[in-house]
């Protein structure tokens, strides 16, 4: 969050524009004292645009995303401007799968960890599919099989 100060003296209304709001005023800032300066809070959106901070319900909008794992589902509350990587971290606590083992699909496409939910169109009560990465799953199964197979050097003992 960036806070900038400006002077009302620079942004005076002209008599012809009395029906329109001031360019940067609008009453969204707070009075900063007798100097007539106001303070505006700014935020940087995920796309990189610098905009005036919204007045809202204390900040970021929270949405509920239903995540299906094929045989079960989880309702996850997350910020609308969060990334799929942040969603993976939350899901790792619920499913036990590490974020690197997860693949998230929304509208039939796998999404990158850096993609923002609201930028790809995820809204409240939308569904996201969670799959375990098949390459990592195969590696786990091979490692498990290698541990279970006895080595030929050890003799078989009968009792």
C-alpha positions in Angstrom: 0.0 0.0 0.0 1.3 3.4 -1.0 0.2 6.6 0.7 0.6 9.9 -1.3 -0.1 13.4 -0.1 -1.3 16.2 -2.2 -2.3 19.7 -1.6 -5.9 21.0 -2.3 -4.2 24.1 -3.7 -3.1 22.2 -6.8 -6.5 20.6 -7.4 -8.9 23.5 -7.1 -12.3 23.4 -8.7 -13.0 25.9 -11.3 -16.5 27.5 -11.3 -17.4 25.8 -14.6 -16.7 22.4 -13.2 -18.7 22.8 -9.9 -21.1 20.0 -10.9 -18.3 17.5 -11.4 -16.2 16.0 -8.6 -12.6 17.2 -8.1 -9.9 15.2 -10.0 -8.4 13.6 -6.9 -10.6 14.7 -4.1 -13.9 13.0 -3.7 -13.8 12.8 0.0 -11.9 9.4 0.0 -8.9 10.9 1.8 -8.7 12.0 5.4 -7.9 15.5 6.6 -4.3 15.8 7.4 -4.3 19.1 9.4 -4.5 22.9 8.9 -2.3 22.9 5.8 -5.3 21.6 3.7 -3.5 18.5 2.6 -5.4 15.2 2.2 -4.0 11.7 2.1 -5.0 9.1 -0.5 -4.2 5.5 -0.1 -3.1 3.7 -3.3 -2.8 0.0 -4.1 -1.1 -1.9 -6.9 -3.4 -4.4 -8.7 -2.0 -7.8 -9.8 -1.8 -6.5 -13.4 0.6 -3.8 -12.2 -1.9 -0.9 -12.4 -1.6 1.7 -9.6 -5.2 2.6 -8.4 -6.8 4.4 -5.5 -7.5 1.9 -2.7 -11.1 0.8 -2.6 -13.2 1.4 0.5 -14.9 -1.9 1.3 -15.4 -4.6 3.8 -12.0 -4.0 5.4 -10.0 -5.0 2.3 -10.0 -7.9 0.0 -13.1 -9.7 -1.1 -13.2 -13.3 0.1 -14.7 -16.0 -2.2 -15.5 -19.7 -1.6 -14.0 -22.1 -4.1 -15.1 -25.7 -4.3 -12.1 -27.9 -5.0 -12.9 -31.4 -6.3 -10.3 -34.2 -5.9 -12.3 -36.7 -7.9 -13.7 -38.7 -5.0 -14.2 -35.8 -2.5 -14.4 -32.1 -2.4 -13.4 -29.2 -0.2 -14.8 -25.7 0.2 -12.0 -23.2 0.6 -12.3 -19.6 1.5 -9.6 -17.5 -0.1 -9.1 -13.9 -1.3 -10.4 -13.1 -4.8 -7.0 -11.7 -5.8 -5.0 -14.6 -4.5 -2.9 -16.8 -6.8 -3.3 -20.5 -7.7 0.0 -21.1 -5.8 -1.6 -19.7 -2.6 -4.6 -21.9 -3.2 -2.3 -24.9 -3.5 -0.7 -24.1 -0.2 -4.1 -24.0 1.5 -5.0 -27.3 -0.2 -1.8 -28.9 1.0 -3.0 -28.4 4.6 -6.3 -30.1 3.7 -5.2 -33.0 1.5 -1.6 -33.7 2.6 -0.3 -33.3 -1.0 2.6 -30.9 -1.3 2.0 -27.9 -3.6 4.5 -29.2 -6.2 2.5 -32.5 -6.4 -0.7 -30.7 -7.2 -2.2 -29.7 -10.6 -5.2 -27.3 -10.5 -7.5 -27.2 -13.5 -10.1 -24.5 -14.0 -12.4 -24.5 -17.0 -10.5 -27.4 -18.5 -7.1 -25.8 -18.4 -4.2 -26.3 -16.0 -3.4 -23.0 -14.3 0.1 -21.7 -13.4 1.0 -20.9 -9.8 1.4 -17.2 -10.6 -2.1 -16.9 -12.2 -4.5 -14.8 -10.1 -7.9 -16.3 -9.5 -9.9 -13.2 -10.5 -7.8 -12.7 -13.7 -8.8 -16.1 -15.1 -12.4 -15.7 -14.0 -12.8 -17.6 -10.8 -15.8 -16.3 -8.9 -17.6 -17.2 -5.7 -18.8 -20.9 -5.6 -16.8 -21.9 -8.7 -15.3 -25.3 -9.0 -11.6 -26.1 -9.4 -10.3 -29.7 -10.1 -7.3 -30.9 -8.1 -5.2 -33.7 -9.6 -2.1 -35.3 -8.3 0.8 -34.8 -10.7 1.1 -38.1 -12.6 4.9 -37.9 -13.0 5.5 -37.4 -9.3 2.9 -40.1 -8.5 4.8 -42.5 -10.7 8.1 -41.6 -9.1 6.6 -42.3 -5.6 5.3 -45.7 -6.7 8.7 -46.7 -8.2 10.5 -45.6 -5.0 8.1 -47.5 -2.9 8.4 -50.6 -5.0 12.2 -50.4 -4.8 12.0 -50.5 -1.0 9.7 -53.5 -0.9 11.6 -55.8 -3.3 14.2 -57.9 -1.4 17.7 -57.8 -2.7 19.1 -61.0 -4.2 22.1 -60.9 -1.8 20.0 -61.7 1.3 19.3 -65.4 1.7 15.8 -66.6 2.3 15.6 -68.2 5.7 12.9 -70.9 6.6 12.0 -71.6 10.1 
